[in-house]
C-alpha cells in the first residue's frame, strides 16, 4: 500500500470513527466515510488484545494484502479493525469475510460485483 493510500494521524482515524458507518463480522470491523480526495485511503488497526506484536503485525499484513486485492470504489477513507478470530483463521476465510463486508457496505468496484 502506497503512502498516499494510507490514513495518517489520529485526526484522520478519529474522523472515520466518529463520522463513518460501520459493518462487522466475526473477523473484521469495517468503518468507512466518503472523502473529498477522490482516492481511497486505508487504515489498519490491530489492538493489543489480539496478542503479541508478532501476532498483531501478522493480522495487519494479511488485511493489507486483502485491501490490495479487492477493487473498491474510489473516494473513501476506510479503517479495518482486526478481531481476535482474524488471528486464528486462515487467509482465505479472512479474505472472504472482508469481501463480504465490502459488499455489504456497497463499496465494491465494478470488477468485483461481476464475480
N, C-alpha and C positions, 0 to 999 in steps of 0.2 A: 504494500500500500504506500503510495507516494505521500510526501509530507503535506502537499496541498489537499489531500483527501482525508486528512486527519482532523479531528476536533482537538484543539489545544487549549489548555487552561480551564480553570474552574468555572469561569463565567460562561463559556460555551457549553460545558456539560450541564450547568445549572439551568440554562435556557431550555435545553432539551428535556430535562427532568421536570421543570415547572410548567412549560407551555405545551409540551408534546403529548401525544397519545401513547398508550401502552398496550402491548399484546404479549401474552406469555404462554408458555407451556412448561412441562417438567424440566426442560433442559436450559432454556434461554428466555430472557425477557428482552423484548424489542421495544425501544422508545423512539419515536420519530416526530419531527416537526419540519415543516417546509422552510427553506431558506431562500434568500434573495441572490445567492451566489451563482445559481444555475448549475452547480456541480454537487455531487454527493460528498458529504464529509462524515467519517465514521469515528466512533469512539468505542473501545472495547474495555469492559470492566470485569475484573475478577477479584472479588473481595477475599479477605484473609480467612474467612470461614471455609473456603474451598480447600485449604491446606497450605503446604509449604510453598516457597517461591517457585520451586521446580514445577509443582502441580499447577499453580496459577499461570505460569508462563506457558505451559503446555496447552491449557484451556484457551488462552489468548491467541496462541499461534494457530490453533485449529479454527477459531472463529475468524481470524484474519484471512486464512486460506479460503474459508467458505465465502466471505464477502467478495473476494476477488473472482470467485467462480459463479456468482449469482448476478444476473443482469437486473439492475434496479433502475427504476425511473429516475431521471435527473432532478436535482433541486431539493434534496432532503438532507437534514442533519439527523444521523441515526446513531443510537447508542445500543450496543448489545451487552447484556449483563449475563455472565455465566452463572448457572446454578450448580449445586453440588452434584446433581445427576449427570451434568455435562462432563464431569471429570471421569465418571465411572462407566460411560458408554463408549461405543466405538464411533469412529469418524463418520461413517455412512448414516448411522441413525441420527447423529447430531446434525449432519447436513440436511437430512430430510426434515427434521424438526425446524431448522432455520428457514428452509424454503417454505414450509407451511406457514410460518409466522409472516414472512414477507408477502405471501399470497393473501393471508387474512387481512393484512394491513393495506392491501391493494397497491403494493409498491413494486411488483414485478414488472420488468420491461416487456416489450412485445415479444422478444425471443423466448422468454421463459413461459409466458402464458400459452404459447402454441404447443408446448410439450405436454 
